[in-house]
Amino acid sequence: MLAVAKKSRRYGWLKESDSIALQQAVINLDVAFSNFFNPKLKAGKPTFKSKHGRQSSYH
């Protein structure tokens, strides 16, 4: 999915990002939606993190 998107003109800017970070973002999104649609977990809807507050750095 990401490889195809990176080759397209529309999402060519994805080439500038670290591939591992993009893959982990897709995995995290999948887990968030899986938890949301699982009635046993009663998880809230997935939300974006705020830009404010503490941030961990990526090395």
Secondary structure as the mmCIF struct_conf table of DSSP 4:
data_model
#
loop_
_struct_conf.conf_type_id
_struct_conf.id
_struct_conf.beg_label_comp_id
_struct_conf.beg_label_asym_id
_struct_conf.beg_label_seq_id
_struct_conf.end_label_comp_id
_struct_conf.end_label_asym_id
_struct_conf.end_label_seq_id
HELX_RH_AL_P HELX_RH_AL_P1 LEU A 2 LYS A 7
BEND BEND1 SER A 8 ARG A 9
TURN_TY1_P TURN_TY1_P1 ARG A 10 TYR A 11
HELX_RH_3T_P HELX_RH_3T_P1 GLY A 12 GLU A 16
BEND BEND2 SER A 17 SER A 17
HELX_RH_AL_P HELX_RH_AL_P2 SER A 19 PHE A 37
TURN_TY1_P TURN_TY1_P2 PRO A 39 LEU A 41
HELX_LH_PP_P HELX_LH_PP_P1 ALA A 43 PRO A 46
HELX_LH_PP_P HELX_LH_PP_P2 PHE A 48 SER A 50
BEND BEND3 LYS A 51 GLY A 53
#
